[in-house]
Each structure stands twice: as C-alpha cells, then as structure tokens.
C-alpha cells in the first residue's frame, strides 16, 4: 500500500500550549510535592518523561575531552563524566549506532565493491543496495517535515547547494516579477545564495531583494510586517525565502500564515523555507501549509554528523513539471526504469527525487539512518511536548534563581508557538559583547557546551532526545556561577 502521512493535517492544526499554561503546569507540580525544591521538581519531571531512556542511544563527550574544562574536571574527579551538552542546534550528538552502520557500509565496499550497488551484503532495515539511495528512510523524513507523500522528500547534497537547486527551479524572474523577500540578519549562506541567484539572472540584489526588518528597538520579526512587505510588493514579488526558525533569535516563523498570505496575494509567488533550525526541532506540516519547497541540513537537530547529507521538500503540486521544466539536472534524477538506457531522453523521477543530480554517499546515509532509528521511536508531537517543557523549566529556574531580568535577558520568545528548538540568552540584558563572551567561556570552563554568537547572544538547546530536566537545572546552577564570576552580584 502506498505511504500517505495521515498526521500532517493534524499537525497543521495542532494547538500549542501557551507560556502561561506551561507555567501553571510547573506551579501545580510544585504544589503537589512535599519538597518543592528545583531538584525535586526536576526529578519528578524526569520520572514522568516518556522519552527519558533515549539518551542512551547517543554518545556524550566526556568532561576531560573539553580543553577548557579539564581543570574543572580534574578538580572534581570527573574527567570521564559526561559534559552538559546544550549545543544540538549547532551539531547534534553522535547516535551510538552510527559507527556500526558506517562500518557496515565500509565492509560492504571492501567485500563487494561495485556489486554492492545492486547486491548489498547487509540486511534490511538498516542496509539497502546503494542504488536505492534513501528509499528506506523517506517515510521517516516525510513525517519529520510534514510531507504527505514520500515522493515529496529526498536526501541529497548539503543545505546551501539544495537552496541553489530549488531557486534554480522556482525563481523564474520576469521583467516585472523578480524580487525575493528575505529577512535582515539571514544566515550568511542564505543571503549569499539569494544574492548570487539574482545576479545569475542579470539583476542587481539591491533592486531585487526585499529585506524585512524588526521594528526599531526590537530584534524579532512581526508577522504583520512580513504580510505588509508582501502586500507592498505584490506586483513584483517572485519568491519568499525565510527560515523556519531563525538561527540567532530562535524565533519560529509563522510558516502557515506566511504561505497562506502569499498564496492569497498572487499565484505566481513561490514560497520556500530554510529549515536548518526547524527540521527535527518543531512539528512541520509543509504539504498542508502549501509550501512550494524547503531545504534542511541534518547535522543539527537530526544528529547525522558534521557535513551530513541535506534534505529537500518539493510539494506534490510540482511533482510532474515535465521534461522541459527549468532545473539543474543530473543522471540520478532520471527514472530508474529507463536510466540505464542512456539514450539522453529526459525522464525525471516523480516528485522531489527528480531533482537529484548525483549519487548519495552510502556513508552519509548511514549516519542519518542511525539517527532516524531513534527518531522513529517518537513522534513530532511527543518530541515537541518535551522540548517546550524543557524550555519552560529553564525559564522557571532562571526566575527562581533571580537571574532573569537582572543579569539575564531572553531574546527568544517565551511563547512555544513563537520559538524554535533553542533559547537565545542575553547576558546583562544584551548589548555587551565582551561580557557575553566571558560568560560563555566561564560556562565552557565548567563543562557546559553551548555557543556564543555575535554580537551578544549565548544559545542553548535542551534536546528532547537526549536532555533531561536535571540537565536544565544543572545548567542554571552553572550559569549562575558563570555570570557571578563575570558580573558580581
């Protein structure tokens, strides 16, 4: 029976609890405990966590492996203890199965060489003939991004390459409709991709880029301002390319509303999203929302390793664009039924796989498979339910510790519907680069792996698959130490 993702429509209509409702949950929990300390609350939350056992499927770096934390680890006799890893928004942890699956592919290469393309010595579900590429994981990917059909998704290349390929197909500027809408502070790679695509069509980015900005004194984009920019450029807008969640602020873009507004404005406006900080982090319903295309990386929330293979979504309405459609093509995007005739008669694979140019490395797919084995034990809804509660507990503890507002500010919205998978902190309420850098260094010296981003942001991301509520508590304790070592009380 053909796969059809029956959950994507439900996810599109999913009601997310508010920050106030999550706070009420924590207050109720505290009221019901005989000892309502943060430690007791963390223990109770961990005991009730349905995903608590999944951390065993990941390898966490030891404190002794962090150069800045070696003195701290030695002083406390914790060289082999795991560090506090809150950097999955930058690079996810290694799945424990990754080495096994990678070695099996290396073994197949050694034992079967070219024969493994069609006769792989390994057995399903984790091994397939190399010629099949990512066939076995497309259903998992479809569920991850809210595709309805498996032919709407494909694993290939890396994120920015895929953005270029998508824009090559969907950015078709005319004399009057040639502008691309993006955001101020877009991730540099996206910015460069947009600029160079515009230049490839002989236009000046200064004339063809519509850059949506936060209002004066704000750092978060407002939906009404994005809609206004679409309306003001309705006759000249060709494409919208925005992040699913912003890399710096952690803001989750209202993708459904943006797409719907663009589609109501003009049928010739194509809508795409960079899901680098969304895929694997937040529930998505790309098909139901009517998104034309999207691309993502798999090394962050999807834990497939540095430089891992990227992914692409192409809506079913574009599944059969025809042999004369404008795109950058390659042999692997050709239908398997006729591929080896090599007669150079275009016959694209149906849907997103028709955009594939080259063979996917089985080694890159091995690490992605290893991660998806863990993801498949969960659902987007259960992961998000834990993620937003980890963040709510973080906010609760920051308040209880007296840090919030005085020494710590939040750049990321408290509202779960408005934030992605990470929380961006402002030290001293922001504006001081050196203070923020110093606090980040002090955290790393205490065995916390998070990251600093210019100009003044520390990003942290408790992960649903491998973080605990006790981790969040430990982070706040160490953050208070770090802040006080830089900004005396």
ABEGO torsion letter per residue (X at the ends): XBBBBAAAAAAAABBBBBAAAAAAAAAAAAAABABABAAAAAAAAAAABAAAAAAAABBBBBAAABAAAAAAAAAAGAAABBBBBAAAAABBBBBAAAAAAAAAAAAAAAAAEAAAAABBABBOAABBBAAAEAAAAAAAAAAAAGBABAAABBBBEBAAAAAAAAAAAABBBBAABABBBBBBGBBAAAAAAAAAAAAAAGBBAAAABBBBBBBBGBABBBAAAAAAAAAAAAAABABBBBBABBAAAGBBBBAAAAAAAAAAABAABBBBBBAAAABGABBBBAAAAGBABBBBBAABAAGAEBGBBBBBBBBAAAABAEAABBBBBBAAABBAAAAAAGAGBBBBBBEAAAABABBBBAAAAAAAAAAAAAAAABBAAAAAAAAAAAAAAAAAAAAAAGABGAABBBABBABAAABBABBBBBBGGEGBAAAAAAAAAAAAAAGBBBBBBOAABBBBBBBAAABBAAAAAAAAAAAAAAAAAABBX
